[in-house]
Structure formats: structure tokens, C-alpha cells
Amino acid sequence: MSDSAISVQHLHKSFGPQVVLQDVTLEVPAGQTVALLGRNGTGKTTMIRALLGLLPVDSGNLKVAGCNPATESVELRRRVGYLAEDQSMYGWMTAIELCRFLQPFYPHWNTSLADSYLKRFDIPRQVRIERLSKGQSVKLGLAVALAHAPQVVILDDPALGLDPVSRKEFNRDLVEHLQAEGRTVIYSSHLLDEVEAVADQVAILDRGRIVRQGPTESLREDVQRLVISAEIVRQRPAPTGLLDVRRAGEQFEIVIDDAGHFLGELTSQGYAVTASGMTLDDIFEAYVIGRPEKWSDTAIASKA
Amino acid sequence: MFVHIERGSSIPISRQIAEQLRSQCLSGLLSAGQKLPSVRELAQQLAVNVNTVFRIYERLAAEGLIELRHGDGTYVCPPKTQADAQLALQREKFQKEFDALIQQGVMLGYSAADFRARLTLAMATARKQQQ
């Protein structure tokens, strides 16, 4: 478990004057599933494309399944399974034809494995791809991405456009066919409620930076919502890890990371504080649109 | 065995599953000696991370509720070994009720000093009753 299957260090990428990824560092231990969370346009797809060597990066070190994506992209593709966002496949081919078409590109392609995925994912073999439902074509994309038994699997928003039942099925397949077999998975998603059940770790990407990475379970313990009195806000500088501040009269509702630390401090000073847990959705929102600066605004306003 | 997960709840999924399994063991709904699904099976059934399920099983085993027999499977323990878990469960319940009570007190305008005074008084009464 100590080896990283995916290692990203200080990755920078700009498109012209627009900075898309800034100093992104991410380690994914072998066998873990990591969900990459972020709003639209925060650099998720750019990062995934960089991991696969589909995009030259400005600077930074990348290693995926033991390969450098920039220089060993052929070997990398043999070791990695990839499903693009809205994966396009030749619509006039059938599932079987697609498998025959792809097989020569992959020395480790396993025909019987491809066959068993088609069977397990319930994909019709002799129907043209353009006639498949959205769910079926995502599953076909996954089947062909896995048919060469890759160690590392990279999925760009695989659940996009799937109905709730198909999403659940898809998660089940992810758990059964990837996690249980010890593969390393990185996937991007917007569906946070589902990510919680499936991912070992989450990484929150915002405006080109990873603002938080950690085990899914400890993230939910560390980030909490506290209700505190205005007196506390006026008396001390903003605590570290503050993510959001809202005011209601003489009460403040704050969201804070590493909440245990601040809670301990406040209770030792004799303040009564109420803390409550948050959903992954709320945590994500606090990270990407939280307004921690309101703390110091209040402190300044009260002094004036 | 039935486990229901509420997605998007403020209670983490791991805790939801652990609590349901725990109460099913303690209530006898899962009887002693009964074999539970394997980690992989339960993970797949619930569409939940394999490592999460593994950690839940480990925790329940540490509480003496279930037993992980290597190479065989996971079994529900007899009630004797479950006594510790019962205590842990009741303590957890007490904690929750206590926290809720404090929260209610805060809403009613009690300060930390008020609580402390109240606690000293209550402790004294409790000690007297024990004697």
C-alpha cells in the first residue's frame, strides 16, 4: 500500500494566459479509489488528460503506474484503463467489432475477460453502438477500458448522464470489479452523495488547486459546522481552517476544518459551542464558495 | 440481513452501517453463530467501498459482536461476549442524549458557568444516592 500508483507533484498547466492547474500535488496509493471533485471548469479533465500524457504540462513531475506520461505514453496506455468524459466510439460498430478493433493496440488484451465484462454488464453484442442507451455505452466504454486488465483505471465523470439506477449499478461494478480486485482508481464526479460510499479518498479541486485531500471518512469528522457567539468572533483572529462564516444576529455559524482543535480551545476557555456534522455536499460547498473573510470583516466592523 | 443506507445524510455511511449491524446483533435479529456476508459480498450488495466494509467488520469484531474467522468467514458472536458492546452502545446513546440536552440548555440561555454549577449539584446528589 505504500507505493503510489499515481503521483503528481507540483503540476502546472496554462492555456495561454489562463492558468488551469496550479501547483497540484496528489498521491494515490496502490489499491485505493480516489474521487476528484470540483465544479465545472476547475481543471478536473485537464488534470486527467495530463495524467494520460494526452496534454503536455508546463512543469511538474508525474508518474502513473510507474510511467512518465510525457515520455512513456505507449507503455502507460498498456497499463492504464481510461474512460473519457462522453467517450466517443464509432457508432457504426457493434460491441464485438469494437473489441476486435481495439485488441491489436493492446498486447495484454484479454479476449475472454472482454467477453465476460460484456456479459456481466449486460451489453448487447450485435447492436450498433449508436443504438445503445447512454448507460449501455458508458458500460461498454468501461468494459473496453478494463479488457487489458490495467493496474490503474482513470475515469472522467463516468456517472454523467446516467439515471439513478444505472448510477447505482455502475458504483456496484466499480466496487465489485475494481476495488475488490485491488486496482487503483481515480475518477472525477459531481455526485457527492455517491462518492462518499465508494471513494477511499477525495480530492477537492478548486480554481486549479487541490484545496483539500483526505480519506472520505476523516474529512467528515474533521470538517464541522459550529454555532458560536459574536463575542468570540470579535475577540480573536480567524481560526486556522476556517471555511465559511454566516451571521444571524448575535450568533455566528461557521464551517471549519480540523474542528476538533478549535472546539477544544473554545471549550477550555469556557465557551458553549454546538457542533454538528455535515454532508459531503455541504463540505464541498464550504470549500469552493465559503466566505471565511467575513470573520475579519466582523472583527474590524466591531472595532470601528 | 438488511442494511439501508441513506445517501446524503449528515451521518457518515460507515456509521450508518455499523449502527444497523450492531443493533441487529444486540437485538438478536442476527442470531449467534449466524454467518454474515463476506466483506466483498456486502460491499457489492450495498455498493459501498470494500475498505469501508472491512473497517466496519473489524470495529464490530473489536467490540466482541462478530468474529472474523480467517479463511472461513464472519460469524455473529454469542451474547456473553456481546456484553461489552452493549455497554459501549449505551454509553454512546448517553453521550448523544447529553449533547442534545446541553444544546437545548444553550438555546434556553444557560452559560457554561450555569452548566458547571448544575453539574456540581447533580454530581453531589448522585453520590448521595449511591451511598
Interface residues (C-beta under 8 A of the other chain):
Chain A: Q32 T33 K168 N171 R172 V175 E176 Q179 A180 L192 D193 E194 E196 A197 V198 A199 D200 T216 E217 R220 E221 T267 G270 Y271 A272 T274 S276 G277 M278 T279 D281 D282
Chain B: I5 R7 G8 S9 S10 I11 P12 I13 S14 R40 A43 Q44 L46 A47 V48 N49 V50 N51 T52 I102 Q103 G105 V106 Y110 S111 A112 A113 F115
